[in-house]
Amino acid sequence: MALAPGESMNSNSKPSGRVRLGMVGFGTAARAFLPAVSRHPEFELAAIVDPVEQIRAQAAAEFGIATYARIEELLLHPGLDCVYVGSPTQLHREHVELACRARKHVLVEKPMAASLADAQSMVETATISGVVLLVGHSHSYDEPIHVMHNLIAGGDLGEVRMVNTWCYSDWIYRPRRPDELDDSEGGGVTIRQGAHQFDIIRLLCGGQARTVRAKAFDFDPQRSATGAHIVFIEFANGAAATAVYNGYGRFASTELVGGIGEWGFEAPAHAPARSRTAAAPEDELRAKQERAKHAIPGRAPYQPHFGLTLVSCERGEIRQSPDGLLVYTDEGVSPLKLRTDTSPRERVIAEFYDAIIGRRPALHDGQWGLANLEICLAALHSSRNGCEISLTHQCAPKSFYSRETPARPV
């Protein structure tokens, strides 16, 4: 029986003990979740599925878990409660729907799909099956974004009016599968990295985006892909936002946030330039698999940053700093030092668990992920056709995870 939005899972879909998780795809994104899974007292990694035999052998030796070559085999693993889907984006719909029909709760990587039709089908299948569908990781889980949201919601700064976010990286020249550079398969900067930016913007601006106008760019014919964009978004509440992303690696937005990298670790002042010469697909795949062995650690000494986000409210501004936030009002600048005892991915797992046991509905559910994807695809359509795009799948957040004492003055 399908569940209404926010309704608790029925007793058949609640785990009876610890939550046993299976992972579909065991690359960088999946490995980055391992510290968060191990730190949650109610989760355990039960099994993984990956088509590469060497990856399966390494996982079995390293973690002592069951490994499978096909998702159908994984879904028969005894006592499995939920599935993380980190396979290539164009496979998300198939894998998510198989898991949902097997009555497993699903955490799927962003972007949730390569098309709106696929995303809508995933949401419908999860609803009919009565299971949780969560979309993440996303940088809206970062502590600075959480506290920005809390400050806006508190009302002391007045209504949010503008949000601007800028991120500059070397994304285009990192090891890539061909599909990761192809818009039609859920690749390129606007879909894969814009999904982070638009998630942040929607959370801070109330969720219900109204229109999109954008320009996307492909600067390098030797590495042809959507590698940069400027996106303008208007919201139903009167707020407006811009998202700027450049993935060509000449300038790094770490310079805008005190030299702190995306995951809260100090970044080198001048990172070595990556090769701009196209490699053979098999060489890129080997490099990508090697990179996955050194996935992102769970915790860091500084706050994570996806570039720099600057919020303008009626009576003040908020921006990120290495230690937290700076709040600008008529009285001056107030630094807020934020906690670093919970990593963004730990927050993902906590939200997933609470939704599974029916404690509270997920914010980043399938409908929220669908709304983020709609902006990604609308931005590309706007750029190709030189027009403003109206949005139809937007939604307000169902819930939010806040802290009683999220910040303290420095």
C-alpha positions as a Markdown table, in Angstrom:
| # | Residue | x | y | z |
|---|---|---|---|---|
| 1 | Met | 0.0 | 0.0 | 0.0 |
| 2 | Ala | 1.3 | 3.5 | -0.9 |
| 3 | Leu | 2.2 | 5.9 | 1.9 |
| 4 | Ala | 1.1 | 9.5 | 2.1 |
| 5 | Pro | 4.0 | 12.0 | 2.2 |
| 6 | Gly | 5.5 | 12.1 | 5.7 |
| 7 | Glu | 3.6 | 9.0 | 6.8 |
| 8 | Ser | 5.7 | 6.5 | 8.9 |
| 9 | Met | 6.8 | 3.2 | 7.4 |
| 10 | Asn | 4.6 | 0.3 | 8.3 |
| 11 | Ser | 5.9 | -2.5 | 10.5 |
| 12 | Asn | 6.9 | -4.7 | 7.5 |
| 13 | Ser | 9.4 | -2.1 | 6.3 |
| 14 | Lys | 11.0 | -1.2 | 9.6 |
| 15 | Pro | 14.2 | -3.0 | 10.6 |
| 16 | Ser | 13.8 | -5.3 | 13.6 |
| 17 | Gly | 17.4 | -4.7 | 14.8 |
| 18 | Arg | 20.4 | -2.8 | 13.3 |
| 19 | Val | 19.9 | -1.4 | 9.8 |
| 20 | Arg | 21.7 | -3.6 | 7.3 |
| 21 | Leu | 22.9 | -1.7 | 4.3 |
| 22 | Gly | 24.0 | -2.9 | 0.9 |
| 23 | Met | 25.9 | -0.8 | -1.6 |
| 24 | Val | 25.4 | -0.8 | -5.3 |
| 25 | Gly | 28.7 | 0.5 | -6.9 |
| 26 | Phe | 31.8 | 0.7 | -4.7 |
| 27 | Gly | 33.6 | 3.7 | -6.0 |
| 28 | Thr | 34.7 | 7.0 | -4.5 |
| 29 | Ala | 31.2 | 8.1 | -3.5 |
| 30 | Ala | 30.4 | 4.8 | -1.8 |
| 31 | Arg | 33.7 | 4.6 | 0.1 |
| 32 | Ala | 33.2 | 8.2 | 1.3 |
| 33 | Phe | 30.1 | 7.0 | 3.2 |
| 34 | Leu | 31.9 | 4.2 | 5.1 |
| 35 | Pro | 33.0 | 6.4 | 8.0 |
| 36 | Ala | 29.5 | 7.7 | 8.5 |
| 37 | Val | 28.0 | 4.2 | 8.3 |
| 38 | Ser | 30.5 | 2.9 | 10.9 |
| 39 | Arg | 29.9 | 5.8 | 13.3 |
| 40 | His | 26.1 | 5.3 | 13.4 |
| 41 | Pro | 25.2 | 2.9 | 16.2 |
| 42 | Glu | 22.3 | 1.4 | 14.3 |
| 43 | Phe | 23.9 | 0.8 | 10.9 |
| 44 | Glu | 26.1 | -1.9 | 9.5 |
| 45 | Leu | 27.5 | -2.5 | 6.1 |
| 46 | Ala | 26.3 | -6.0 | 5.0 |
| 47 | Ala | 27.3 | -6.4 | 1.4 |
| 48 | Ile | 28.3 | -4.6 | -1.8 |
| 49 | Val | 27.7 | -5.2 | -5.5 |
| 50 | Asp | 30.1 | -4.1 | -8.2 |
| 51 | Pro | 30.6 | -5.4 | -11.7 |
| 52 | Val | 34.5 | -5.3 | -11.4 |
| 53 | Glu | 35.9 | -8.5 | -10.0 |
| 54 | Gln | 39.0 | -6.8 | -8.6 |
| 55 | Ile | 36.9 | -4.2 | -6.7 |
| 56 | Arg | 34.8 | -7.0 | -5.2 |
| 57 | Ala | 37.9 | -9.0 | -4.1 |
| 58 | Gln | 39.4 | -5.9 | -2.5 |
| 59 | Ala | 36.2 | -5.1 | -0.6 |
| 60 | Ala | 35.8 | -8.7 | 0.7 |
| 61 | Ala | 39.4 | -8.7 | 1.9 |
| 62 | Glu | 39.3 | -5.2 | 3.4 |
| 63 | Phe | 35.9 | -5.3 | 5.1 |
| 64 | Gly | 35.0 | -9.1 | 5.4 |
| 65 | Ile | 31.6 | -8.5 | 3.7 |
| 66 | Ala | 29.7 | -10.4 | 1.1 |
| 67 | Thr | 30.1 | -9.2 | -2.5 |
| 68 | Tyr | 28.0 | -9.7 | -5.6 |
| 69 | Ala | 28.3 | -9.0 | -9.3 |
| 70 | Arg | 24.6 | -8.1 | -9.8 |
| 71 | Ile | 22.1 | -6.1 | -7.9 |
| 72 | Glu | 19.5 | -8.9 | -8.2 |
| 73 | Glu | 21.9 | -11.1 | -6.1 |
| 74 | Leu | 22.4 | -8.4 | -3.5 |
| 75 | Leu | 18.7 | -7.9 | -3.0 |
| 76 | Leu | 18.5 | -11.6 | -1.9 |
| 77 | His | 21.2 | -11.1 | 0.8 |
| 78 | Pro | 19.7 | -12.3 | 4.1 |
| 79 | Gly | 18.3 | -9.6 | 6.3 |
| 80 | Leu | 19.1 | -6.7 | 4.0 |
| 81 | Asp | 17.1 | -3.5 | 5.0 |
| 82 | Cys | 18.3 | -0.8 | 2.7 |
| 83 | Val | 20.4 | 0.0 | -0.3 |
| 84 | Tyr | 22.8 | 2.8 | -1.3 |
| 85 | Val | 22.8 | 3.3 | -5.1 |
| 86 | Gly | 26.1 | 4.8 | -6.3 |
| 87 | Ser | 26.1 | 3.3 | -9.7 |
| 88 | Pro | 26.4 | 5.5 | -12.9 |
| 89 | Thr | 23.6 | 7.9 | -13.1 |
| 90 | Gln | 22.0 | 6.4 | -16.2 |
| 91 | Leu | 21.5 | 3.1 | -14.2 |
| 92 | His | 19.9 | 4.8 | -11.1 |
| 93 | Arg | 16.3 | 4.3 | -12.2 |
| 94 | Glu | 16.7 | 0.6 | -12.8 |
| 95 | His | 18.6 | 0.0 | -9.6 |
| 96 | Val | 16.4 | 2.2 | -7.4 |
| 97 | Glu | 13.2 | 0.6 | -8.7 |
| 98 | Leu | 14.6 | -3.0 | -8.3 |
| 99 | Ala | 15.4 | -2.1 | -4.7 |
| 100 | Cys | 12.1 | -0.5 | -4.0 |
| 101 | Arg | 10.1 | -3.4 | -5.4 |
| 102 | Ala | 12.1 | -5.7 | -3.1 |
| 103 | Arg | 10.9 | -3.5 | -0.2 |
| 104 | Lys | 14.3 | -2.0 | 0.5 |
| 105 | His | 14.7 | 1.6 | 1.5 |
| 106 | Val | 17.0 | 3.5 | -0.9 |
| 107 | Leu | 19.6 | 6.2 | -0.6 |
| 108 | Val | 20.6 | 7.2 | -4.1 |
| 109 | Glu | 23.5 | 9.5 | -5.1 |
| 110 | Lys | 22.8 | 12.8 | -6.7 |
| 111 | Pro | 22.0 | 13.5 | -9.5 |
| 112 | Met | 19.1 | 11.1 | -8.9 |
| 113 | Ala | 18.6 | 10.5 | -12.6 |
| 114 | Ala | 19.4 | 11.6 | -16.1 |
| 115 | Ser | 15.9 | 12.6 | -17.0 |
| 116 | Leu | 12.8 | 13.9 | -15.2 |
| 117 | Ala | 10.8 | 10.9 | -16.5 |
| 118 | Asp | 13.2 | 8.6 | -14.8 |
| 119 | Ala | 13.2 | 10.6 | -11.6 |
| 120 | Gln | 9.4 | 10.7 | -11.5 |
| 121 | Ser | 9.2 | 7.0 | -12.0 |
| 122 | Met | 11.6 | 6.4 | -9.1 |
| 123 | Val | 9.5 | 8.6 | -6.8 |
| 124 | Glu | 6.3 | 6.8 | -7.8 |
| 125 | Thr | 7.8 | 3.4 | -7.4 |
| 126 | Ala | 9.1 | 4.2 | -3.9 |
| 127 | Thr | 5.7 | 5.6 | -2.9 |
| 128 | Ile | 3.8 | 2.5 | -4.2 |
| 129 | Ser | 6.3 | 0.2 | -2.4 |
| 130 | Gly | 6.0 | 2.1 | 0.9 |
| 131 | Val | 9.8 | 2.6 | 1.3 |
| 132 | Val | 12.0 | 5.7 | 1.9 |
| 133 | Leu | 13.8 | 7.2 | -1.1 |
| 134 | Leu | 16.5 | 9.7 | -0.1 |
| 135 | Val | 18.7 | 11.6 | -2.5 |
| 136 | Gly | 22.3 | 12.5 | -1.3 |
| 137 | His | 25.0 | 13.2 | -0.5 |
| 138 | Ser | 24.6 | 16.9 | -1.2 |
| 139 | His | 26.4 | 20.0 | 0.1 |
| 140 | Ser | 23.1 | 21.3 | 1.7 |
| 141 | Tyr | 24.0 | 18.8 | 4.5 |
| 142 | Asp | 27.1 | 20.9 | 5.3 |
| 143 | Glu | 26.9 | 22.6 | 8.8 |
| 144 | Pro | 27.4 | 26.1 | 7.5 |
| 145 | Ile | 24.4 | 25.7 | 5.2 |
| 146 | His | 22.3 | 24.3 | 8.1 |
| 147 | Val | 23.1 | 27.3 | 10.3 |
| 148 | Met | 22.5 | 29.7 | 7.5 |
| 149 | His | 19.0 | 28.2 | 7.2 |
| 150 | Asn | 18.5 | 28.5 | 10.9 |
| 151 | Leu | 19.5 | 32.1 | 10.9 |
| 152 | Ile | 17.1 | 32.9 | 8.0 |
| 153 | Ala | 14.3 | 30.9 | 9.8 |
| 154 | Gly | 14.9 | 32.8 | 13.0 |
| 155 | Gly | 13.8 | 36.0 | 11.4 |
| 156 | Asp | 16.2 | 38.5 | 13.1 |
| 157 | Leu | 17.7 | 39.3 | 9.7 |
| 158 | Gly | 14.4 | 39.7 | 7.9 |
| 159 | Glu | 13.3 | 37.9 | 4.8 |
| 160 | Val | 15.9 | 36.2 | 2.5 |
| 161 | Arg | 16.2 | 38.2 | -0.7 |
| 162 | Met | 19.4 | 37.0 | -2.5 |
| 163 | Val | 21.6 | 34.0 | -2.4 |
| 164 | Asn | 24.8 | 33.8 | -4.5 |
| 165 | Thr | 27.1 | 30.8 | -4.7 |
| 166 | Trp | 30.3 | 30.4 | -6.6 |
| 167 | Cys | 32.4 | 27.3 | -7.1 |
| 168 | Tyr | 35.7 | 27.0 | -9.1 |
| 169 | Ser | 37.4 | 23.6 | -9.4 |
| 170 | Asp | 39.3 | 21.2 | -11.7 |
| 171 | Trp | 36.2 | 18.9 | -12.1 |
| 172 | Ile | 36.5 | 18.6 | -15.9 |
| 173 | Tyr | 40.1 | 17.2 | -15.7 |
| 174 | Arg | 39.6 | 14.6 | -13.0 |
| 175 | Pro | 39.5 | 11.0 | -14.1 |
| 176 | Arg | 36.1 | 10.5 | -15.8 |
| 177 | Arg | 34.0 | 7.8 | -17.5 |
| 178 | Pro | 32.6 | 9.0 | -20.8 |
| 179 | Asp | 29.1 | 9.2 | -19.4 |
| 180 | Glu | 30.2 | 11.6 | -16.7 |
| 181 | Leu | 31.0 | 14.2 | -19.4 |
| 182 | Asp | 27.7 | 13.6 | -21.3 |
| 183 | Asp | 24.7 | 15.7 | -20.4 |
| 184 | Ser | 22.3 | 13.2 | -21.9 |
| 185 | Glu | 23.6 | 10.5 | -19.4 |
| 186 | Gly | 23.5 | 12.8 | -16.4 |
| 187 | Gly | 27.0 | 14.1 | -16.8 |
| 188 | Gly | 28.6 | 17.5 | -17.1 |
| 189 | Val | 29.1 | 20.2 | -14.5 |
| 190 | Thr | 25.5 | 21.6 | -14.6 |
| 191 | Ile | 23.9 | 18.3 | -13.7 |
| 192 | Arg | 26.5 | 16.7 | -11.5 |
| 193 | Gln | 27.8 | 19.8 | -9.7 |
| 194 | Gly | 24.8 | 22.1 | -10.2 |
| 195 | Ala | 22.8 | 19.5 | -8.2 |
| 196 | His | 24.8 | 20.6 | -5.1 |
| 197 | Gln | 24.4 | 24.3 | -5.8 |
| 198 | Phe | 20.7 | 24.2 | -6.6 |
| 199 | Asp | 20.0 | 22.1 | -3.5 |
| 200 | Ile | 21.8 | 24.7 | -1.3 |
| 201 | Ile | 19.9 | 27.6 | -3.0 |
| 202 | Arg | 16.5 | 25.9 | -2.8 |
| 203 | Leu | 17.0 | 25.2 | 0.9 |
| 204 | Leu | 18.0 | 28.7 | 1.8 |
| 205 | Cys | 15.3 | 30.3 | -0.4 |
| 206 | Gly | 12.3 | 28.2 | 0.7 |
| 207 | Gly | 12.4 | 25.4 | -2.0 |
| 208 | Gln | 9.8 | 26.7 | -4.4 |
| 209 | Ala | 11.8 | 28.0 | -7.4 |
| 210 | Arg | 9.7 | 29.6 | -10.1 |
| 211 | Thr | 11.9 | 30.3 | -13.1 |
| 212 | Val | 15.4 | 29.6 | -14.4 |
| 213 | Arg | 17.6 | 31.5 | -16.9 |
| 214 | Ala | 21.1 | 30.2 | -17.6 |
| 215 | Lys | 24.1 | 30.1 | -19.8 |
| 216 | Ala | 26.4 | 27.0 | -19.9 |
| 217 | Phe | 29.8 | 26.7 | -21.5 |
| 218 | Asp | 32.1 | 24.2 | -23.1 |
| 219 | Phe | 35.6 | 25.8 | -23.2 |
| 220 | Asp | 37.8 | 22.8 | -24.2 |
| 221 | Pro | 37.2 | 20.9 | -27.5 |
| 222 | Gln | 39.7 | 18.3 | -26.4 |
| 223 | Arg | 37.6 | 17.5 | -23.3 |
| 224 | Ser | 34.2 | 18.4 | -24.7 |
| 225 | Ala | 31.5 | 18.7 | -21.9 |
| 226 | Thr | 29.4 | 21.2 | -20.1 |
| 227 | Gly | 32.2 | 22.6 | -17.9 |
| 228 | Ala | 30.9 | 25.9 | -16.6 |
| 229 | His | 27.6 | 27.8 | -16.1 |
| 230 | Ile | 25.9 | 30.9 | -14.8 |
| 231 | Val | 22.3 | 30.2 | -13.6 |
| 232 | Phe | 19.7 | 32.8 | -12.3 |
| 233 | Ile | 16.8 | 31.4 | -10.3 |
| 234 | Glu | 13.7 | 33.3 | -9.1 |
| 235 | Phe | 11.5 | 32.0 | -6.2 |
| 236 | Ala | 7.8 | 32.2 | -5.4 |
| 237 | Asn | 8.6 | 34.1 | -2.2 |
| 238 | Gly | 10.3 | 36.9 | -4.1 |
| 239 | Ala | 13.9 | 35.7 | -3.5 |
| 240 | Ala | 16.4 | 35.4 | -6.3 |
| 241 | Ala | 19.7 | 33.5 | -6.6 |
| 242 | Thr | 22.7 | 32.9 | -8.8 |
| 243 | Ala | 24.9 | 29.9 | -9.2 |
| 244 | Val | 28.3 | 30.1 | -10.9 |
| 245 | Tyr | 30.4 | 27.1 | -11.5 |
| 246 | Asn | 33.7 | 26.7 | -13.5 |
| 247 | Gly | 35.3 | 23.3 | -13.6 |
| 248 | Tyr | 38.4 | 24.1 | -15.7 |
| 249 | Gly | 40.9 | 24.3 | -12.8 |
| 250 | Arg | 42.8 | 27.6 | -13.4 |
| 251 | Phe | 41.3 | 29.3 | -10.4 |
| 252 | Ala | 40.1 | 27.5 | -7.3 |
| 253 | Ser | 37.4 | 28.9 | -5.0 |
| 254 | Thr | 39.4 | 27.6 | -2.0 |
| 255 | Glu | 41.0 | 31.1 | -2.2 |
| 256 | Leu | 37.6 | 32.6 | -1.3 |
| 257 | Val | 37.3 | 30.5 | 1.9 |
| 258 | Gly | 40.7 | 30.9 | 3.5 |
| 259 | Gly | 42.5 | 28.1 | 1.7 |
| 260 | Ile | 40.1 | 25.4 | 3.0 |
| 261 | Gly | 39.1 | 22.7 | 0.5 |
| 262 | Glu | 35.7 | 21.2 | -0.2 |
| 263 | Trp | 35.8 | 18.7 | 2.6 |
| 264 | Gly | 37.2 | 20.9 | 5.4 |
| 265 | Phe | 40.9 | 20.2 | 5.0 |
| 266 | Glu | 43.6 | 22.7 | 4.1 |
| 267 | Ala | 44.2 | 22.9 | 0.4 |
| 268 | Pro | 47.6 | 23.6 | -1.1 |
| 269 | Ala | 48.1 | 27.2 | -2.2 |
| 270 | His | 48.9 | 26.1 | -5.7 |
| 271 | Ala | 47.6 | 22.6 | -6.6 |
| 272 | Pro | 49.6 | 20.8 | -9.3 |
| 273 | Ala | 47.9 | 21.3 | -12.7 |
| 274 | Arg | 46.1 | 18.3 | -14.1 |
| 275 | Ser | 46.8 | 17.1 | -17.6 |
| 276 | Arg | 44.5 | 18.7 | -20.1 |
| 277 | Thr | 45.2 | 16.0 | -22.7 |
| 278 | Ala | 42.5 | 13.4 | -23.2 |
| 279 | Ala | 43.4 | 9.9 | -22.0 |
| 280 | Ala | 42.1 | 6.6 | -23.3 |
| 281 | Pro | 38.8 | 5.6 | -21.6 |
| 282 | Glu | 40.4 | 2.5 | -20.0 |
| 283 | Asp | 43.2 | 4.6 | -18.5 |
| 284 | Glu | 40.8 | 7.1 | -17.1 |
| 285 | Leu | 38.7 | 4.3 | -15.6 |
| 286 | Arg | 41.9 | 2.8 | -13.9 |
| 287 | Ala | 42.7 | 6.2 | -12.5 |
| 288 | Lys | 39.2 | 6.7 | -11.3 |
| 289 | Gln | 39.3 | 3.3 | -9.5 |
| 290 | Glu | 42.6 | 4.1 | -7.9 |
| 291 | Arg | 41.3 | 7.5 | -6.7 |
| 292 | Ala | 38.3 | 5.6 | -5.1 |
| 293 | Lys | 40.7 | 3.9 | -2.7 |
| 294 | His | 41.5 | 7.3 | -1.1 |
| 295 | Ala | 38.0 | 8.4 | -0.5 |
| 296 | Ile | 37.1 | 11.5 | 1.5 |
| 297 | Pro | 37.6 | 11.1 | 5.3 |
| 298 | Gly | 34.6 | 11.4 | 7.6 |
| 299 | Arg | 35.7 | 14.4 | 9.7 |
| 300 | Ala | 37.8 | 17.5 | 9.2 |
| 301 | Pro | 39.2 | 20.3 | 11.3 |
| 302 | Tyr | 37.5 | 23.1 | 9.3 |
| 303 | Gln | 34.0 | 23.6 | 7.8 |
| 304 | Pro | 33.3 | 22.0 | 4.4 |
| 305 | His | 32.7 | 24.4 | 1.5 |
| 306 | Phe | 31.3 | 24.0 | -1.9 |
| 307 | Gly | 32.8 | 27.3 | -3.0 |
| 308 | Leu | 31.5 | 30.4 | -1.4 |
| 309 | Thr | 27.8 | 31.0 | -0.6 |
| 310 | Leu | 26.7 | 34.6 | 0.3 |
| 311 | Val | 23.2 | 35.2 | 1.7 |
| 312 | Ser | 21.5 | 38.6 | 1.6 |
| 313 | Cys | 18.5 | 39.2 | 3.9 |
| 314 | Glu | 16.6 | 42.4 | 4.5 |
| 315 | Arg | 18.7 | 43.3 | 7.5 |
| 316 | Gly | 22.0 | 41.5 | 7.0 |
| 317 | Glu | 24.3 | 39.2 | 5.1 |
| 318 | Ile | 25.8 | 35.8 | 5.9 |
| 319 | Arg | 28.8 | 34.1 | 4.4 |
| 320 | Gln | 31.1 | 31.2 | 5.1 |
| 321 | Ser | 34.5 | 31.3 | 6.8 |
| 322 | Pro | 36.9 | 28.4 | 7.5 |
| 323 | Asp | 35.6 | 28.1 | 11.1 |
| 324 | Gly | 31.9 | 28.8 | 10.4 |
| 325 | Leu | 30.1 | 31.9 | 9.4 |
| 326 | Leu | 30.4 | 35.7 | 9.4 |
| 327 | Val | 27.1 | 37.6 | 9.9 |
| 328 | Tyr | 27.1 | 41.2 | 8.8 |
| 329 | Thr | 24.5 | 43.7 | 10.3 |
| 330 | Asp | 24.3 | 47.4 | 11.0 |
| 331 | Glu | 26.0 | 46.6 | 14.3 |
| 332 | Gly | 29.1 | 45.1 | 12.6 |
| 333 | Val | 30.4 | 41.7 | 11.9 |
| 334 | Ser | 29.7 | 38.7 | 14.2 |
| 335 | Pro | 31.8 | 35.6 | 13.6 |
| 336 | Leu | 30.1 | 32.3 | 14.5 |
| 337 | Lys | 32.3 | 29.2 | 15.1 |
| 338 | Leu | 30.5 | 26.0 | 14.1 |
| 339 | Arg | 30.8 | 22.5 | 15.4 |
| 340 | Thr | 32.8 | 20.0 | 13.4 |
| 341 | Asp | 31.8 | 16.9 | 15.4 |
| 342 | Thr | 29.4 | 15.6 | 12.7 |
| 343 | Ser | 30.4 | 15.2 | 9.1 |
| 344 | Pro | 27.9 | 16.0 | 6.3 |
| 345 | Arg | 27.6 | 12.3 | 5.4 |
| 346 | Glu | 26.9 | 11.4 | 9.0 |
| 347 | Arg | 24.0 | 13.8 | 8.7 |
| 348 | Val | 22.8 | 11.9 | 5.6 |
| 349 | Ile | 22.8 | 8.6 | 7.4 |
| 350 | Ala | 21.0 | 10.1 | 10.4 |
| 351 | Glu | 18.3 | 11.6 | 8.1 |
| 352 | Phe | 18.0 | 8.2 | 6.3 |
| 353 | Tyr | 17.7 | 6.3 | 9.6 |
| 354 | Asp | 15.1 | 8.7 | 11.1 |
| 355 | Ala | 13.0 | 8.4 | 7.9 |
| 356 | Ile | 13.3 | 4.6 | 7.9 |
| 357 | Ile | 12.1 | 4.2 | 11.5 |
| 358 | Gly | 9.3 | 6.8 | 11.0 |
| 359 | Arg | 10.8 | 9.3 | 13.5 |
| 360 | Arg | 10.4 | 12.2 | 10.9 |
| 361 | Pro | 10.1 | 12.6 | 7.2 |
| 362 | Ala | 13.2 | 13.1 | 5.1 |
| 363 | Leu | 13.9 | 16.6 | 3.7 |
| 364 | His | 16.0 | 15.3 | 0.8 |
| 365 | Asp | 13.4 | 12.8 | -0.3 |
| 366 | Gly | 12.7 | 11.8 | -3.9 |
| 367 | Gln | 10.4 | 14.8 | -4.6 |
| 368 | Trp | 13.1 | 17.1 | -3.3 |
| 369 | Gly | 15.7 | 15.4 | -5.6 |
| 370 | Leu | 13.3 | 15.6 | -8.5 |
| 371 | Ala | 13.0 | 19.4 | -8.0 |
| 372 | Asn | 16.8 | 19.8 | -7.9 |
| 373 | Leu | 17.1 | 17.8 | -11.1 |
| 374 | Glu | 14.4 | 19.9 | -12.8 |
| 375 | Ile | 16.6 | 23.0 | -12.3 |
| 376 | Cys | 19.7 | 21.3 | -13.7 |
| 377 | Leu | 17.8 | 20.3 | -16.8 |
| 378 | Ala | 16.0 | 23.6 | -17.1 |
| 379 | Ala | 19.4 | 25.4 | -16.9 |
| 380 | Leu | 20.7 | 23.4 | -19.9 |
| 381 | His | 17.5 | 23.9 | -21.8 |
| 382 | Ser | 17.6 | 27.7 | -21.1 |
| 383 | Ser | 21.2 | 27.9 | -22.3 |
| 384 | Arg | 20.6 | 26.0 | -25.5 |
| 385 | Asn | 17.5 | 28.0 | -26.4 |
| 386 | Gly | 18.2 | 31.4 | -24.9 |
| 387 | Cys | 15.0 | 31.5 | -23.0 |
| 388 | Glu | 13.6 | 31.6 | -19.4 |
| 389 | Ile | 12.2 | 28.3 | -18.2 |
| 390 | Ser | 9.2 | 28.0 | -15.9 |
| 391 | Leu | 9.3 | 25.2 | -13.3 |
| 392 | Thr | 6.5 | 22.8 | -12.4 |
| 393 | His | 8.0 | 20.2 | -9.9 |
| 394 | Gln | 9.1 | 22.4 | -7.1 |
| 395 | Cys | 8.3 | 21.9 | -3.4 |
| 396 | Ala | 8.9 | 23.3 | 0.0 |
| 397 | Pro | 11.1 | 21.3 | 2.5 |
| 398 | Lys | 9.1 | 18.8 | 4.6 |
| 399 | Ser | 11.5 | 19.0 | 7.6 |
| 400 | Phe | 14.8 | 20.2 | 8.7 |
| 401 | Tyr | 17.5 | 19.0 | 11.0 |
| 402 | Ser | 18.6 | 21.8 | 13.3 |
| 403 | Arg | 20.6 | 22.0 | 16.6 |
| 404 | Glu | 19.5 | 23.6 | 19.8 |
| 405 | Thr | 22.9 | 25.4 | 20.0 |
| 406 | Pro | 24.3 | 25.3 | 16.5 |
| 407 | Ala | 26.9 | 28.1 | 16.8 |
| 408 | Arg | 28.8 | 30.2 | 19.3 |
| 409 | Pro | 30.5 | 33.5 | 19.0 |
| 410 | Val | 34.3 | 33.3 | 18.4 |
